[in-house]
Amino acid sequence: MLGSLESDVLRSLQELGEAPARTVRRDLDHRGVRVAYTTVATILSRLYEKGLVRRRRETCRGGERYVYRPVDFERKYLQNLLKGVVAMFGPSGVVHLNEEISKLHPDEEAELRRRLGLL
């Protein structure tokens, strides 16, 4: 699960496509989200550890920096969500989730399975 600020940072990065932490912080500032550069850098590092963004090193004036880009966020997030259901609720949670999915319209179910990479 993602926190509010993590979601804001990831949303910004998705719209930017690829950016260093300073650019993400500036974009957040334009959106009215006031946050320190170090906080953005920490959040991007955590999103990297969670596998939600990729990064590469880039030489810049004064040294090096990471440039981040999002991964297939929706699929990764849904997979993490499913893992969370299993971890929190065990087999009974999976059974309940499966029952809820079976109530979906067949097209909606197929789309969900496609997004999860199950087709």
Summary of the structure (lengths in Angstrom):
residues: 119
radius of gyration: 17.5
end to end distance: 23.9
largest distance: 56.7
contacts: 306
relative contact order: 0.12
helix: 65%
strand: 15%
